[in-house]
Amino acid sequence: MEIPVQYRGREQAYFKHCLLEAYLERLFMIVGHHQRTICYVDCFAGPWKSQADDLEDTSIVISLNLINKCREALRKIGKDVQFRALYVEEKPTRFKNLQVYLAARPVDGTATDALQGKFHELRRDILSWCGSDSFAFFFIDPMGWKNVVELPTLEPLLKRPNSEFLINFMYDFLSRTVPQPVFQEDMERIFGVLPDTQGMSPEEREVYLLSLYRNNIKQVTPGGRGLPRTACVKVQKPTRDRTLYHLVYLTRHPKGIVEFMEASEKLELVQKKVRALAKQDERVEKSKQFELFSAAAHVTDERADMDLSEVKVHWLTLLSTEPRQFGIRELADMLENTEWFPLDFQRAFGELAKEGKVRNLDAKRARPVNVVNFEKNETLLRVQT
């Protein structure tokens, strides 16, 4: 594996763009089966720090290429979906670059627009552009947090039905800002309460603050079906074992949580390899000594050897000796309330079944993969011992 040269020095952006592309493809292909119009809104479009003349290393180009791919795939199955894309940028120079790119892009069937200004001042214009009937996906990826991630700022968008969000929760900035008295009012707007992290370890503080934020943005419930749900994926600093930010995903559909976590699960190894290569580049830069082998070659999938004891205990607390169906909704609950991936739950149930502690009543024989088919609402129970 090699990091594209245009991402050297900003490896975290490579992983973020990989996740955006992987999840959007899943999302658009699912939504495209029952929506006539899909809107994509990049609320902080840039282009940011692009190292490519054609901007191929930006969320702008990545999103438009992915939209075209999905539109053509949907057409092949008889779904004629209208895709629209809106890019918002505050800085005049960046906005001019954005306009130039969009104007020069060949006509491909995607209606594109751009708005210049501050995100929080353009919320009404953004909502007007989206209209009321379309599905909308909002990508909120700022450089900071002020007038961005606070609940009062996001509330008008969160109230919109038929919408999903991917929000960059700038944890590295916020964890250093929380204790400062001058920012207390801002912290209450972000977290819903004034966080008290005194006496917490760094790990405990991160879990606590992220949980507060996820719960706070779920307080806004628009009209329509489904309560808000969140999931998140951690993005670490390329060369330091420290969290840079969390990508927080908000949806009102259990299926969305499952799809997002499956996409994140497949990319976890990518992030590890990207960080290993970034650390190797830093070592080479300091020592001026070339290393013979790629650091990525030595990175293994640690989850394959993960101790599943906690996951197994969690399963046993959910199951009873009375048969119970487990479908997508139940899996979404499990994913939302833990830090584990779908495959962790599959492997843990498989181990418990081999130990004779649980049974899948709908499985006629043991399955090496997909031990529980959540799509089919299979009936599970804990074996009484």
RARARA-V280102 format. One record per backbone hydrogen bond with DSSP energy under -1.0 kcal/mol. NH is the residue of the N-H (numbers start at 1). CO is the residue of the C=O. E is the energy in kcal/mol with one decimal. If there is no record, write none. Layout:
# RARARA-V280102
nh=[NH	NH]
co=[CO	CO]
e=[E	E]
This chain:
# RARARA-V280102
nh=[7	8	10	13	15	16	17	18	19	20	21	22	23	24	25	26	27	28	29	30	31	32	33	34	35	38	39	40	41	42	43	45	55	58	62	63	64	65	66	67	68	69	70	71	72	73	74	75	76	77	78	79	81	82	84	85	86	87	88	89	95	96	97	98	99	100	101	102	103	104	105	111	113	115	117	121	122	126	127	128	129	130	131	135	136	137	138	139	140	148	149	151	154	155	158	159	160	164	165	166	167	168	169	171	172	174	175	177	178	180	183	184	187	188	189	190	191	192	200	205	206	207	208	209	210	211	212	213	214	215	216	217	219	229	231	233	235	237	242	244	245	246	247	248	249	250	251	257	258	259	260	261	262	263	264	265	266	271	272	273	274	275	276	277	278	279	280	281	282	283	284	285	286	287	288	297	298	299	302	304	305	306	312	313	314	315	316	317	318	319	324	326	331	332	333	334	335	336	337	345	346	347	348	349	350	351	352	353	354	355	356	357	359	361	363	374	376	377	380	381	382	383]
co=[4	5	7	10	11	12	13	14	15	16	17	18	19	20	21	22	23	24	25	26	27	28	30	31	31	82	135	84	137	86	139	88	52	55	58	59	60	61	62	63	64	65	66	67	68	69	70	71	72	74	75	74	79	36	38	111	40	113	42	115	91	92	93	94	95	96	97	98	99	100	101	83	85	87	89	118	119	122	123	124	125	126	127	37	162	39	164	41	166	145	145	189	150	151	154	155	157	136	250	138	248	140	246	169	244	170	171	173	174	177	180	181	183	184	185	186	187	188	197	201	202	203	204	205	206	207	208	209	210	211	212	213	216	251	249	247	245	242	240	235	235	169	233	167	231	165	229	253	254	255	256	257	258	259	260	261	262	267	268	269	270	271	272	273	274	275	276	277	278	279	280	281	282	283	284	294	295	296	300	301	302	303	308	309	310	311	312	313	314	315	380	378	327	328	329	330	331	332	333	341	342	343	344	345	346	347	348	349	350	351	353	352	381	379	360	372	373	374	324	359	320	357]
e=[-2.5	-1.5	-2.3	-1.3	-1.7	-2.2	-2.5	-2.2	-2.4	-2.5	-2.4	-2.5	-2.8	-2.5	-1.8	-1.3	-3.0	-3.2	-1.9	-1.7	-3.0	-2.3	-1.4	-1.9	-1.2	-2.7	-3.4	-2.5	-3.0	-2.8	-2.4	-2.9	-1.7	-1.5	-2.2	-2.2	-2.0	-2.7	-2.0	-2.5	-2.2	-2.0	-2.5	-2.8	-2.2	-2.0	-2.6	-2.1	-1.6	-1.0	-1.9	-2.8	-1.1	-3.1	-2.4	-2.8	-2.9	-2.1	-2.8	-2.4	-2.8	-2.3	-1.9	-2.5	-2.7	-2.5	-2.2	-2.6	-2.5	-1.8	-1.2	-1.8	-2.2	-2.1	-1.5	-1.1	-1.3	-2.6	-2.4	-2.2	-2.3	-2.0	-1.5	-2.2	-1.9	-2.6	-2.8	-3.3	-2.9	-1.7	-1.4	-2.0	-2.3	-2.4	-2.7	-2.0	-1.5	-2.2	-2.2	-2.4	-3.2	-2.9	-3.2	-2.4	-2.2	-2.4	-3.1	-1.0	-2.5	-1.6	-1.9	-1.7	-2.5	-2.0	-1.5	-1.6	-3.1	-1.8	-2.0	-2.7	-2.0	-2.0	-2.4	-2.8	-2.2	-2.1	-2.3	-2.3	-2.6	-2.3	-2.0	-2.3	-1.7	-3.1	-1.9	-1.5	-2.8	-3.1	-2.2	-2.5	-2.0	-2.1	-2.6	-3.1	-3.2	-2.4	-2.3	-1.2	-1.8	-2.7	-2.6	-2.4	-2.1	-2.2	-2.4	-2.4	-1.8	-2.1	-1.8	-2.2	-2.7	-2.4	-2.0	-2.3	-2.0	-2.5	-1.9	-2.5	-1.9	-2.2	-2.6	-2.3	-1.9	-2.9	-2.5	-1.2	-1.3	-1.2	-1.3	-1.4	-1.1	-1.2	-2.6	-2.1	-2.2	-2.3	-2.2	-1.6	-1.3	-1.8	-2.5	-2.8	-2.3	-2.7	-2.0	-2.1	-2.5	-2.6	-1.9	-1.5	-2.1	-2.8	-2.3	-2.2	-2.2	-2.1	-2.2	-2.5	-1.9	-1.7	-1.2	-2.6	-2.2	-2.4	-1.5	-1.2	-1.4	-1.3	-3.0	-1.9	-2.6	-2.6]
